[in-house]
Amino acid sequence: MTIQTTYTQARAQLASLLDEVTNNREIVIIQRRGGEDVALIAVDELAGLLETAHLLRSPANAERLLTALSRVRQRSGQVQTIDELRREVRLDPFTQ
């Protein structure tokens, strides 16, 4: 659930709003009179969103990730160890 508040209320309750963001993963929207609204979000949540956007930026990578997600949902595909996956994507320096 997103918390919406005014700038004045946010100033008065800043510590508790920050606790909501970090402890409960809430997003706080601060409405500013005469300015654009802003959002408070936990830094690790932001990092995850930025990483996801980066991974999906490449159409080929996005297709690969969505195909993998589909296989997981359908419970198809093969189980691999980390070492097998590293070799498959050529991350193992000994398989060049």
Biopython code that builds the backbone (N, CA, C, O; Angstrom):
import numpy as np
from Bio.PDB.StructureBuilder import StructureBuilder

atoms = [
    (1, "MET", "N", (0.845, -1.177, 0.000)),
    (1, "MET", "CA", (0.000, 0.000, 0.000)),
    (1, "MET", "C", (0.888, 1.236, 0.000)),
    (1, "MET", "O", (1.834, 1.323, 0.783)),
    (2, "THR", "N", (0.597, 2.166, -0.849)),
    (2, "THR", "CA", (1.358, 3.399, -0.940)),
    (2, "THR", "C", (0.804, 4.413, 0.057)),
    (2, "THR", "O", (-0.409, 4.563, 0.205)),
    (3, "ILE", "N", (1.708, 5.099, 0.730)),
    (3, "ILE", "CA", (1.333, 6.162, 1.664)),
    (3, "ILE", "C", (1.434, 7.489, 0.924)),
    (3, "ILE", "O", (2.461, 7.778, 0.309)),
    (4, "GLN", "N", (0.395, 8.285, 0.976)),
    (4, "GLN", "CA", (0.431, 9.618, 0.387)),
    (4, "GLN", "C", (0.324, 10.643, 1.492)),
    (4, "GLN", "O", (-0.485, 10.511, 2.410)),
    (5, "THR", "N", (1.146, 11.657, 1.391)),
    (5, "THR", "CA", (1.166, 12.690, 2.412)),
    (5, "THR", "C", (1.572, 14.014, 1.787)),
    (5, "THR", "O", (2.093, 14.050, 0.672)),
    (6, "THR", "N", (1.339, 15.076, 2.492)),
    (6, "THR", "CA", (1.769, 16.390, 2.023)),
    (6, "THR", "C", (3.189, 16.655, 2.509)),
    (6, "THR", "O", (3.700, 15.977, 3.400)),
    (7, "TYR", "N", (3.797, 17.642, 1.910)),
    (7, "TYR", "CA", (5.151, 18.036, 2.309)),
    (7, "TYR", "C", (5.183, 18.425, 3.792)),
    (7, "TYR", "O", (6.097, 18.041, 4.521)),
    (8, "THR", "N", (4.187, 19.182, 4.224)),
    (8, "THR", "CA", (4.134, 19.638, 5.620)),
    (8, "THR", "C", (4.008, 18.452, 6.572)),
    (8, "THR", "O", (4.705, 18.391, 7.585)),
    (9, "GLN", "N", (3.129, 17.520, 6.252)),
    (9, "GLN", "CA", (2.963, 16.338, 7.096)),
    (9, "GLN", "C", (4.227, 15.483, 7.075)),
    (9, "GLN", "O", (4.618, 14.933, 8.104)),
    (10, "ALA", "N", (4.863, 15.367, 5.922)),
    (10, "ALA", "CA", (6.093, 14.573, 5.817)),
    (10, "ALA", "C", (7.191, 15.161, 6.703)),
    (10, "ALA", "O", (7.910, 14.422, 7.376)),
    (11, "ARG", "N", (7.320, 16.463, 6.704)),
    (11, "ARG", "CA", (8.332, 17.103, 7.568)),
    (11, "ARG", "C", (8.065, 16.784, 9.037)),
    (11, "ARG", "O", (8.996, 16.517, 9.797)),
    (12, "ALA", "N", (6.801, 16.812, 9.431)),
    (12, "ALA", "CA", (6.447, 16.576, 10.831)),
    (12, "ALA", "C", (6.615, 15.120, 11.233)),
    (12, "ALA", "O", (6.838, 14.819, 12.405)),
    (13, "GLN", "N", (6.508, 14.207, 10.258)),
    (13, "GLN", "CA", (6.554, 12.771, 10.555)),
    (13, "GLN", "C", (7.702, 12.074, 9.843)),
    (13, "GLN", "O", (7.611, 10.877, 9.570)),
    (14, "LEU", "N", (8.766, 12.776, 9.538)),
    (14, "LEU", "CA", (9.822, 12.218, 8.699)),
    (14, "LEU", "C", (10.397, 10.920, 9.254)),
    (14, "LEU", "O", (10.544, 9.953, 8.506)),
    (15, "ALA", "N", (10.724, 10.869, 10.531)),
    (15, "ALA", "CA", (11.327, 9.661, 11.111)),
    (15, "ALA", "C", (10.396, 8.460, 10.973)),
    (15, "ALA", "O", (10.843, 7.375, 10.602)),
    (16, "SER", "N", (9.118, 8.637, 11.263)),
    (16, "SER", "CA", (8.190, 7.502, 11.170)),
    (16, "SER", "C", (7.958, 7.098, 9.713)),
    (16, "SER", "O", (7.793, 5.913, 9.423)),
    (17, "LEU", "N", (7.943, 8.056, 8.802)),
    (17, "LEU", "CA", (7.807, 7.708, 7.384)),
    (17, "LEU", "C", (9.018, 6.925, 6.894)),
    (17, "LEU", "O", (8.874, 5.952, 6.153)),
    (18, "LEU", "N", (10.201, 7.343, 7.303)),
    (18, "LEU", "CA", (11.406, 6.614, 6.917)),
    (18, "LEU", "C", (11.383, 5.200, 7.474)),
    (18, "LEU", "O", (11.827, 4.267, 6.804)),
    (19, "ASP", "N", (10.875, 5.024, 8.687)),
    (19, "ASP", "CA", (10.744, 3.685, 9.262)),
    (19, "ASP", "C", (9.772, 2.831, 8.451)),
    (19, "ASP", "O", (10.024, 1.647, 8.228)),
    (20, "GLU", "N", (8.664, 3.423, 8.009)),
    (20, "GLU", "CA", (7.703, 2.689, 7.176)),
    (20, "GLU", "C", (8.357, 2.231, 5.883)),
    (20, "GLU", "O", (8.140, 1.107, 5.431)),
    (21, "VAL", "N", (9.156, 3.107, 5.292)),
    (21, "VAL", "CA", (9.825, 2.786, 4.027)),
    (21, "VAL", "C", (10.816, 1.646, 4.228)),
    (21, "VAL", "O", (10.824, 0.689, 3.454)),
    (22, "THR", "N", (11.644, 1.737, 5.252)),
    (22, "THR", "CA", (12.691, 0.731, 5.423)),
    (22, "THR", "C", (12.194, -0.543, 6.087)),
    (22, "THR", "O", (12.629, -1.633, 5.716)),
    (23, "ASN", "N", (11.310, -0.439, 7.042)),
    (23, "ASN", "CA", (10.861, -1.627, 7.775)),
    (23, "ASN", "C", (9.748, -2.395, 7.065)),
    (23, "ASN", "O", (9.705, -3.624, 7.113)),
    (24, "ASN", "N", (8.856, -1.670, 6.411)),
    (24, "ASN", "CA", (7.667, -2.303, 5.831)),
    (24, "ASN", "C", (7.621, -2.240, 4.309)),
    (24, "ASN", "O", (6.637, -2.647, 3.691)),
    (25, "ARG", "N", (8.693, -1.726, 3.714)),
    (25, "ARG", "CA", (8.790, -1.643, 2.259)),
    (25, "ARG", "C", (7.673, -0.816, 1.649)),
    (25, "ARG", "O", (7.254, -1.069, 0.520)),
    (26, "GLU", "N", (7.194, 0.164, 2.385)),
    (26, "GLU", "CA", (6.171, 1.069, 1.868)),
    (26, "GLU", "C", (6.819, 2.105, 0.959)),
    (26, "GLU", "O", (7.990, 2.447, 1.124)),
    (27, "ILE", "N", (6.060, 2.590, 0.016)),
    (27, "ILE", "CA", (6.470, 3.722, -0.810)),
    (27, "ILE", "C", (5.682, 4.919, -0.307)),
    (27, "ILE", "O", (4.467, 4.838, -0.127)),
    (28, "VAL", "N", (6.363, 6.015, -0.085)),
    (28, "VAL", "CA", (5.716, 7.232, 0.396)),
    (28, "VAL", "C", (5.744, 8.268, -0.724)),
    (28, "VAL", "O", (6.810, 8.628, -1.225)),
    (29, "ILE", "N", (4.574, 8.737, -1.105)),
    (29, "ILE", "CA", (4.451, 9.802, -2.101)),
    (29, "ILE", "C", (4.231, 11.108, -1.345)),
    (29, "ILE", "O", (3.293, 11.242, -0.558)),
    (30, "ILE", "N", (5.112, 12.059, -1.601)),
    (30, "ILE", "CA", (5.000, 13.369, -0.952)),
    (30, "ILE", "C", (4.490, 14.357, -1.995)),
    (30, "ILE", "O", (5.134, 14.607, -3.014)),
    (31, "GLN", "N", (3.323, 14.905, -1.710)),
    (31, "GLN", "CA", (2.698, 15.859, -2.615)),
    (31, "GLN", "C", (3.160, 17.260, -2.236)),
    (31, "GLN", "O", (3.054, 17.683, -1.085)),
    (32, "ARG", "N", (3.676, 17.969, -3.240)),
    (32, "ARG", "CA", (4.198, 19.314, -2.983)),
    (32, "ARG", "C", (3.353, 20.340, -3.732)),
    (32, "ARG", "O", (3.104, 20.209, -4.930)),
    (33, "ARG", "N", (2.927, 21.346, -3.011)),
    (33, "ARG", "CA", (2.162, 22.418, -3.631)),
    (33, "ARG", "C", (3.101, 23.219, -4.538)),
    (33, "ARG", "O", (4.123, 23.737, -4.090)),
    (34, "GLY", "N", (2.744, 23.308, -5.793)),
    (34, "GLY", "CA", (3.551, 24.079, -6.724)),
    (34, "GLY", "C", (4.756, 23.322, -7.262)),
    (34, "GLY", "O", (5.570, 23.908, -7.975)),
    (35, "GLY", "N", (4.895, 22.046, -6.944)),
    (35, "GLY", "CA", (6.009, 21.249, -7.446)),
    (35, "GLY", "C", (5.560, 19.833, -7.728)),
    (35, "GLY", "O", (4.464, 19.424, -7.345)),
    (36, "GLU", "N", (6.414, 19.095, -8.397)),
    (36, "GLU", "CA", (6.080, 17.701, -8.685)),
    (36, "GLU", "C", (6.113, 16.861, -7.419)),
    (36, "GLU", "O", (6.886, 17.133, -6.500)),
    (37, "ASP", "N", (5.268, 15.840, -7.380)),
    (37, "ASP", "CA", (5.298, 14.893, -6.274)),
    (37, "ASP", "C", (6.618, 14.123, -6.320)),
    (37, "ASP", "O", (7.209, 13.955, -7.386)),
    (38, "VAL", "N", (7.071, 13.660, -5.160)),
    (38, "VAL", "CA", (8.283, 12.845, -5.075)),
    (38, "VAL", "C", (7.959, 11.588, -4.283)),
    (38, "VAL", "O", (6.969, 11.534, -3.553)),
    (39, "ALA", "N", (8.809, 10.578, -4.440)),
    (39, "ALA", "CA", (8.583, 9.311, -3.749)),
    (39, "ALA", "C", (9.776, 8.967, -2.882)),
    (39, "ALA", "O", (10.923, 9.201, -3.264)),
    (40, "LEU", "N", (9.502, 8.410, -1.714)),
    (40, "LEU", "CA", (10.537, 7.826, -0.863)),
    (40, "LEU", "C", (10.455, 6.319, -1.047)),
    (40, "LEU", "O", (9.381, 5.725, -0.951)),
    (41, "ILE", "N", (11.607, 5.706, -1.313)),
    (41, "ILE", "CA", (11.671, 4.269, -1.525)),
    (41, "ILE", "C", (12.968, 3.764, -0.901)),
    (41, "ILE", "O", (13.973, 4.475, -0.913)),
    (42, "ALA", "N", (12.960, 2.561, -0.362)),
    (42, "ALA", "CA", (14.166, 1.995, 0.242)),
    (42, "ALA", "C", (15.244, 1.839, -0.815)),
    (42, "ALA", "O", (14.951, 1.506, -1.963)),
    (43, "VAL", "N", (16.479, 2.077, -0.434)),
    (43, "VAL", "CA", (17.579, 2.071, -1.394)),
    (43, "VAL", "C", (17.760, 0.710, -2.061)),
    (43, "VAL", "O", (18.086, 0.656, -3.247)),
    (44, "ASP", "N", (17.559, -0.382, -1.340)),
    (44, "ASP", "CA", (17.710, -1.692, -1.982)),
    (44, "ASP", "C", (16.570, -1.976, -2.958)),
    (44, "ASP", "O", (16.762, -2.683, -3.947)),
    (45, "GLU", "N", (15.379, -1.427, -2.684)),
    (45, "GLU", "CA", (14.277, -1.546, -3.636)),
    (45, "GLU", "C", (14.605, -0.775, -4.914)),
    (45, "GLU", "O", (14.364, -1.263, -6.018)),
    (46, "LEU", "N", (15.151, 0.420, -4.760)),
    (46, "LEU", "CA", (15.552, 1.216, -5.915)),
    (46, "LEU", "C", (16.636, 0.503, -6.712)),
    (46, "LEU", "O", (16.583, 0.463, -7.941)),
    (47, "ALA", "N", (17.613, -0.057, -6.019)),
    (47, "ALA", "CA", (18.692, -0.779, -6.704)),
    (47, "ALA", "C", (18.125, -1.943, -7.514)),
    (47, "ALA", "O", (18.557, -2.180, -8.642)),
    (48, "GLY", "N", (17.166, -2.666, -6.949)),
    (48, "GLY", "CA", (16.539, -3.775, -7.656)),
    (48, "GLY", "C", (15.788, -3.311, -8.895)),
    (48, "GLY", "O", (15.859, -3.952, -9.943)),
    (49, "LEU", "N", (15.072, -2.203, -8.780)),
    (49, "LEU", "CA", (14.352, -1.664, -9.934)),
    (49, "LEU", "C", (15.310, -1.208, -11.031)),
    (49, "LEU", "O", (15.068, -1.450, -12.213)),
    (50, "LEU", "N", (16.396, -0.549, -10.637)),
    (50, "LEU", "CA", (17.374, -0.091, -11.622)),
    (50, "LEU", "C", (18.057, -1.271, -12.306)),
    (50, "LEU", "O", (18.306, -1.237, -13.511)),
    (51, "GLU", "N", (18.358, -2.314, -11.533)),
    (51, "GLU", "CA", (18.987, -3.500, -12.119)),
    (51, "GLU", "C", (18.034, -4.185, -13.096)),
    (51, "GLU", "O", (18.442, -4.606, -14.179)),
    (52, "THR", "N", (16.775, -4.294, -12.711)),
    (52, "THR", "CA", (15.779, -4.904, -13.596)),
    (52, "THR", "C", (15.647, -4.101, -14.888)),
    (52, "THR", "O", (15.609, -4.676, -15.976)),
    (53, "ALA", "N", (15.578, -2.786, -14.771)),
    (53, "ALA", "CA", (15.488, -1.949, -15.967)),
    (53, "ALA", "C", (16.719, -2.145, -16.853)),
    (53, "ALA", "O", (16.602, -2.205, -18.077)),
    (54, "HIS", "N", (17.884, -2.244, -16.239)),
    (54, "HIS", "CA", (19.111, -2.460, -17.010)),
    (54, "HIS", "C", (19.070, -3.808, -17.741)),
    (54, "HIS", "O", (19.420, -3.891, -18.918)),
    (55, "LEU", "N", (18.645, -4.853, -17.039)),
    (55, "LEU", "CA", (18.599, -6.184, -17.648)),
    (55, "LEU", "C", (17.579, -6.276, -18.777)),
    (55, "LEU", "O", (17.781, -7.010, -19.744)),
    (56, "LEU", "N", (16.491, -5.534, -18.652)),
    (56, "LEU", "CA", (15.438, -5.592, -19.663)),
    (56, "LEU", "C", (15.660, -4.606, -20.804)),
    (56, "LEU", "O", (14.912, -4.613, -21.781)),
    (57, "ARG", "N", (16.677, -3.760, -20.692)),
    (57, "ARG", "CA", (16.942, -2.762, -21.732)),
    (57, "ARG", "C", (17.300, -3.411, -23.063)),
    (57, "ARG", "O", (16.896, -2.929, -24.121)),
    (58, "SER", "N", (18.052, -4.498, -23.011)),
    (58, "SER", "CA", (18.418, -5.215, -24.229)),
    (58, "SER", "C", (17.266, -6.132, -24.621)),
    (58, "SER", "O", (16.879, -6.993, -23.830)),
    (59, "PRO", "N", (16.703, -5.972, -25.825)),
    (59, "PRO", "CA", (15.598, -6.849, -26.237)),
    (59, "PRO", "C", (15.968, -8.335, -26.200)),
    (59, "PRO", "O", (15.142, -9.169, -25.829)),
    (60, "ALA", "N", (17.200, -8.665, -26.580)),
    (60, "ALA", "CA", (17.614, -10.069, -26.569)),
    (60, "ALA", "C", (17.677, -10.607, -25.137)),
    (60, "ALA", "O", (17.246, -11.728, -24.868)),
    (61, "ASN", "N", (18.211, -9.809, -24.235)),
    (61, "ASN", "CA", (18.293, -10.236, -22.839)),
    (61, "ASN", "C", (16.899, -10.318, -22.217)),
    (61, "ASN", "O", (16.609, -11.241, -21.456)),
    (62, "ALA", "N", (16.046, -9.361, -22.538)),
    (62, "ALA", "CA", (14.679, -9.382, -22.023)),
    (62, "ALA", "C", (13.957, -10.641, -22.484)),
    (62, "ALA", "O", (13.255, -11.280, -21.700)),
    (63, "GLU", "N", (14.127, -10.998, -23.752)),
    (63, "GLU", "CA", (13.483, -12.210, -24.278)),
    (63, "GLU", "C", (14.002, -13.449, -23.557)),
    (63, "GLU", "O", (13.230, -14.343, -23.211)),
    (64, "ARG", "N", (15.313, -13.499, -23.334)),
    (64, "ARG", "CA", (15.899, -14.651, -22.648)),
    (64, "ARG", "C", (15.364, -14.775, -21.217)),
    (64, "ARG", "O", (15.038, -15.871, -20.761)),
    (65, "LEU", "N", (15.278, -13.647, -20.522)),
    (65, "LEU", "CA", (14.777, -13.670, -19.142)),
    (65, "LEU", "C", (13.298, -14.051, -19.094)),
    (65, "LEU", "O", (12.887, -14.832, -18.236)),
    (66, "LEU", "N", (12.510, -13.512, -19.995)),
    (66, "LEU", "CA", (11.081, -13.840, -20.010)),
    (66, "LEU", "C", (10.843, -15.292, -20.408)),
    (66, "LEU", "O", (9.921, -15.927, -19.898)),
    (67, "THR", "N", (11.661, -15.823, -21.309)),
    (67, "THR", "CA", (11.567, -17.241, -21.673)),
    (67, "THR", "C", (11.907, -18.116, -20.471)),
    (67, "THR", "O", (11.236, -19.115, -20.216)),
    (68, "ALA", "N", (12.949, -17.737, -19.737)),
    (68, "ALA", "CA", (13.328, -18.496, -18.541)),
    (68, "ALA", "C", (12.215, -18.446, -17.501)),
    (68, "ALA", "O", (11.915, -19.456, -16.865)),
    (69, "LEU", "N", (11.603, -17.281, -17.323)),
    (69, "LEU", "CA", (10.495, -17.143, -16.378)),
    (69, "LEU", "C", (9.321, -18.024, -16.791)),
    (69, "LEU", "O", (8.691, -18.664, -15.948)),
    (70, "SER", "N", (9.031, -18.055, -18.074)),
    (70, "SER", "CA", (7.954, -18.903, -18.580)),
    (70, "SER", "C", (8.229, -20.380, -18.305)),
    (70, "SER", "O", (7.334, -21.123, -17.900)),
    (71, "ARG", "N", (9.491, -20.802, -18.532)),
    (71, "ARG", "CA", (9.842, -22.211, -18.269)),
    (71, "ARG", "C", (9.677, -22.545, -16.785)),
    (71, "ARG", "O", (9.223, -23.634, -16.436)),
    (72, "VAL", "N", (10.041, -21.616, -15.929)),
    (72, "VAL", "CA", (9.899, -21.850, -14.490)),
    (72, "VAL", "C", (8.422, -21.996, -14.134)),
    (72, "VAL", "O", (8.044, -22.902, -13.391)),
    (73, "ARG", "N", (7.603, -21.118, -14.658)),
    (73, "ARG", "CA", (6.164, -21.168, -14.358)),
    (73, "ARG", "C", (5.522, -22.453, -14.865)),
    (73, "ARG", "O", (4.607, -22.985, -14.235)),
    (74, "GLN", "N", (6.001, -22.954, -16.005)),
    (74, "GLN", "CA", (5.467, -24.183, -16.578)),
    (74, "GLN", "C", (6.147, -25.420, -16.004)),
    (74, "GLN", "O", (5.780, -26.554, -16.313)),
    (75, "ARG", "N", (7.134, -25.178, -15.172)),
    (75, "ARG", "CA", (7.929, -26.266, -14.578)),
    (75, "ARG", "C", (8.570, -27.146, -15.650)),
    (75, "ARG", "O", (8.708, -28.357, -15.478)),
    (76, "SER", "N", (8.954, -26.518, -16.748)),
    (76, "SER", "CA", (9.685, -27.236, -17.782)),
    (76, "SER", "C", (11.134, -26.761, -17.741)),
    (76, "SER", "O", (11.455, -25.798, -17.045)),
    (77, "GLY", "N", (11.980, -27.414, -18.460)),
    (77, "GLY", "CA", (13.398, -27.069, -18.420)),
    (77, "GLY", "C", (14.145, -28.062, -17.559)),
    (77, "GLY", "O", (13.558, -28.986, -16.996)),
    (78, "GLN", "N", (15.419, -27.865, -17.466)),
    (78, "GLN", "CA", (16.254, -28.799, -16.725)),
    (78, "GLN", "C", (16.932, -28.085, -15.559)),
    (78, "GLN", "O", (17.322, -26.921, -15.660)),
    (79, "VAL", "N", (17.060, -28.799, -14.470)),
    (79, "VAL", "CA", (17.768, -28.277, -13.308)),
    (79, "VAL", "C", (19.261, -28.310, -13.607)),
    (79, "VAL", "O", (19.777, -29.305, -14.117)),
    (80, "GLN", "N", (19.953, -27.219, -13.287)),
    (80, "GLN", "CA", (21.392, -27.135, -13.493)),
    (80, "GLN", "C", (22.065, -26.692, -12.210)),
    (80, "GLN", "O", (21.499, -25.956, -11.402)),
    (81, "THR", "N", (23.278, -27.157, -12.051)),
    (81, "THR", "CA", (24.079, -26.637, -10.948)),
    (81, "THR", "C", (24.657, -25.295, -11.385)),
    (81, "THR", "O", (24.644, -24.959, -12.569)),
    (82, "ILE", "N", (25.156, -24.543, -10.432)),
    (82, "ILE", "CA", (25.792, -23.266, -10.748)),
    (82, "ILE", "C", (26.988, -23.489, -11.667)),
    (82, "ILE", "O", (27.195, -22.723, -12.609)),
    (83, "ASP", "N", (27.766, -24.516, -11.407)),
    (83, "ASP", "CA", (28.933, -24.803, -12.247)),
    (83, "ASP", "C", (28.514, -25.109, -13.689)),
    (83, "ASP", "O", (29.167, -24.657, -14.629)),
    (84, "GLU", "N", (27.436, -25.868, -13.867)),
    (84, "GLU", "CA", (26.952, -26.174, -15.217)),
    (84, "GLU", "C", (26.499, -24.901, -15.929)),
    (84, "GLU", "O", (26.785, -24.705, -17.111)),
    (85, "LEU", "N", (25.801, -24.052, -15.212)),
    (85, "LEU", "CA", (25.344, -22.801, -15.799)),
    (85, "LEU", "C", (26.521, -21.900, -16.173)),
    (85, "LEU", "O", (26.521, -21.283, -17.238)),
    (86, "ARG", "N", (27.514, -21.827, -15.302)),
    (86, "ARG", "CA", (28.703, -21.011, -15.592)),
    (86, "ARG", "C", (29.388, -21.499, -16.872)),
    (86, "ARG", "O", (29.822, -20.693, -17.695)),
    (87, "ARG", "N", (29.480, -22.817, -17.034)),
    (87, "ARG", "CA", (30.084, -23.360, -18.248)),
    (87, "ARG", "C", (29.229, -23.038, -19.476)),
    (87, "ARG", "O", (29.757, -22.685, -20.530)),
    (88, "GLU", "N", (27.900, -23.161, -19.332)),
    (88, "GLU", "CA", (27.002, -22.918, -20.454)),
    (88, "GLU", "C", (27.097, -21.482, -20.959)),
    (88, "GLU", "O", (27.070, -21.247, -22.167)),
    (89, "VAL", "N", (27.208, -20.538, -20.059)),
    (89, "VAL", "CA", (27.276, -19.135, -20.476)),
    (89, "VAL", "C", (28.714, -18.627, -20.562)),
    (89, "VAL", "O", (28.968, -17.429, -20.692)),
    (90, "ARG", "N", (29.637, -19.571, -20.485)),
    (90, "ARG", "CA", (31.074, -19.302, -20.662)),
    (90, "ARG", "C", (31.635, -18.332, -19.620)),
    (90, "ARG", "O", (32.411, -17.433, -19.942)),
    (91, "LEU", "N", (31.229, -18.533, -18.384)),
    (91, "LEU", "CA", (31.795, -17.767, -17.278)),
    (91, "LEU", "C", (32.922, -18.539, -16.594)),
    (91, "LEU", "O", (33.611, -18.002, -15.727)),
    (92, "ASP", "N", (33.102, -19.782, -16.981)),
    (92, "ASP", "CA", (34.163, -20.611, -16.411)),
    (92, "ASP", "C", (35.435, -20.372, -17.229)),
    (92, "ASP", "O", (35.463, -20.691, -18.417)),
    (93, "PRO", "N", (36.486, -19.818, -16.621)),
    (93, "PRO", "CA", (37.699, -19.482, -17.381)),
    (93, "PRO", "C", (38.383, -20.702, -17.989)),
    (93, "PRO", "O", (39.222, -20.545, -18.877)),
    (94, "PHE", "N", (38.056, -21.899, -17.546)),
    (94, "PHE", "CA", (38.721, -23.108, -18.036)),
    (94, "PHE", "C", (38.005, -23.732, -19.229)),
    (94, "PHE", "O", (38.482, -24.730, -19.769)),
    (95, "THR", "N", (36.868, -23.166, -19.658)),
    (95, "THR", "CA", (36.119, -23.746, -20.785)),
    (95, "THR", "C", (36.154, -22.849, -22.006)),
    (95, "THR", "O", (35.260, -22.938, -22.847)),
    (96, "GLN", "N", (37.116, -22.021, -22.131)),
    (96, "GLN", "CA", (37.198, -21.088, -23.271)),
    (96, "GLN", "C", (37.500, -21.803, -24.555)),
    (96, "GLN", "O", (37.602, -21.169, -25.605)),
]
sb = StructureBuilder()
sb.init_structure("model")
sb.init_model(0)
sb.init_chain("A")
sb.init_seg("    ")
for serial, (resi, resn, name, xyz) in enumerate(atoms, 1):
    if name == "N":
        sb.init_residue(resn, " ", resi, " ")
    sb.init_atom(name, np.array(xyz, "f"), 0.0, 1.0, " ", f" {name:<3s}", serial, name[0])
structure = sb.get_structure()
